[in-house]
Amino acid sequence: MERYSTKYTFLCKYTLILILLSALLYSCDTIESSGNGKLDGMWHLTSIDTLSTLGVNDMDQAKIYWSFESKLLELDDKSGANANILFRFKHSNGTLQLYDPYLYNRESGDTPINDVQLLYPFGVDSLETTYNVETLTSRRMVLSNTALRLHFHKI
């Protein structure tokens, strides 16, 4: 009789552990989903095309990155030459709208940006802009507005 009781106790504990692990894994998937699909993550800005002149600025050696998470976009210059910028964004129907830019400063608080020139090194030409999403795969992204076409490679 004791042998069956030990097996039953082990089976109950094992089943309970499996149920708890399944619930934990399911809840992590639910919490982590932002709805941004392939857009989420870090993108390296590799080139900027100026549409009016057909000029191309090769940014491949520059350390300019766009990182999307939830509803925030961080523009980061890993060389340290430019301050980090935060944008709110909306991605829907083949467009990407950037708005509400801030200088990113954890220590003293983020500051709203009024000077568009702070955005130029990141390939952004306006405090609020909408890009057409020409290409978005798991490895490549191409965005364009009326003046610029931005090429990215996912990190």
C-alpha positions in Angstrom: 0.0 0.0 0.0 2.8 2.4 0.8 4.4 1.8 -2.6 1.2 3.1 -4.4 1.0 6.1 -2.1 4.6 7.1 -3.0 3.9 6.7 -6.7 0.7 8.7 -6.4 2.4 11.5 -4.5 5.2 11.7 -7.1 2.7 11.7 -9.9 0.7 14.5 -8.3 3.8 16.6 -7.7 5.0 16.0 -11.2 1.7 17.0 -12.7 1.4 20.1 -10.6 4.9 21.2 -11.6 4.0 20.7 -15.3 0.8 22.7 -15.0 2.7 25.6 -13.2 5.5 25.6 -15.8 2.9 25.7 -18.7 1.1 28.6 -17.1 4.3 30.5 -16.5 5.5 30.0 -20.1 2.0 31.0 -21.5 2.0 34.2 -19.3 5.5 35.2 -20.5 4.4 35.0 -24.1 1.3 37.1 -23.4 3.2 39.8 -21.5 6.1 40.1 -24.0 4.0 40.6 -27.1 4.0 44.3 -28.2 2.1 43.8 -31.5 5.0 45.4 -33.4 5.9 42.2 -35.2 9.1 42.4 -37.2 9.6 46.1 -36.3 10.6 45.3 -32.7 14.3 45.2 -31.9 17.5 47.1 -32.8 18.1 48.4 -36.4 21.4 49.8 -37.7 21.0 52.7 -40.1 23.2 51.8 -43.1 22.4 54.5 -45.6 20.3 57.6 -46.2 19.1 58.5 -49.7 18.2 62.2 -50.4 15.3 61.8 -52.9 15.5 65.3 -54.4 19.2 65.0 -55.4 19.5 61.2 -55.7 22.4 61.5 -53.3 23.4 58.6 -51.0 25.0 59.0 -47.6 26.7 55.7 -46.7 26.1 55.2 -42.9 27.4 51.7 -42.7 30.4 52.6 -40.6 28.4 55.0 -38.4 27.1 53.7 -35.2 23.5 55.0 -35.5 20.8 52.6 -34.2 17.0 52.8 -34.0 15.5 50.5 -31.3 11.8 49.8 -31.2 10.0 48.4 -28.1 6.4 48.6 -27.3 5.4 52.2 -28.3 8.8 53.8 -27.9 11.7 54.3 -30.3 15.2 55.1 -29.1 17.6 56.7 -31.5 21.1 55.9 -30.3 24.6 57.0 -31.5 26.9 54.4 -30.1 29.9 56.6 -30.9 28.7 59.1 -28.3 28.8 62.0 -30.7 25.0 62.7 -30.3 22.6 62.6 -27.4 20.1 59.7 -27.4 16.5 60.6 -28.5 13.2 59.0 -27.6 10.1 59.1 -29.9 6.7 57.8 -29.5 5.6 55.9 -32.6 2.6 54.4 -34.4 3.1 51.6 -36.9 0.1 50.7 -39.0 -1.2 50.3 -42.6 2.3 50.4 -44.1 3.3 53.6 -42.3 5.5 54.6 -39.3 4.6 57.8 -37.6 7.2 59.4 -35.3 6.1 62.1 -32.8 6.7 63.6 -29.4 10.6 63.6 -29.4 12.6 63.8 -26.1 16.2 64.0 -25.2 16.8 60.8 -23.3 18.2 61.4 -19.8 17.5 59.0 -17.0 19.4 60.9 -14.3 17.7 64.3 -14.6 14.6 63.5 -16.7 13.8 63.5 -20.4 13.5 66.9 -22.0 11.1 67.7 -24.9 13.0 68.5 -28.2 12.2 71.7 -30.1 15.4 71.8 -32.3 15.0 69.6 -35.3 18.8 69.7 -35.9 19.3 67.3 -33.0 17.5 64.7 -35.1 19.5 65.1 -38.4 22.3 62.7 -37.5 19.7 59.9 -37.1 18.1 60.5 -40.5 15.1 62.3 -39.1 14.2 65.6 -40.7 11.2 66.7 -38.7 9.9 66.8 -35.1 6.9 64.8 -36.3 7.1 62.7 -39.5 5.4 59.8 -41.2 7.4 57.3 -43.2 6.1 54.8 -45.7 7.4 51.3 -44.8 8.7 50.1 -48.2 10.4 47.0 -46.8 10.1 45.2 -43.5 11.5 41.7 -43.1 13.3 40.0 -40.2 16.6 41.4 -41.5 15.9 44.5 -43.6 13.9 47.7 -43.3 13.5 50.6 -45.8 11.5 53.7 -44.7 10.8 56.8 -46.9 9.1 60.1 -46.6 8.9 62.9 -49.1 12.6 63.9 -48.7 14.5 60.8 -47.5 14.8 57.0 -47.9 16.4 55.2 -44.9 18.0 51.8 -45.1 18.4 49.6 -42.0 19.8 46.2 -41.1 18.5 44.4 -38.1 21.0 43.5 -35.3 
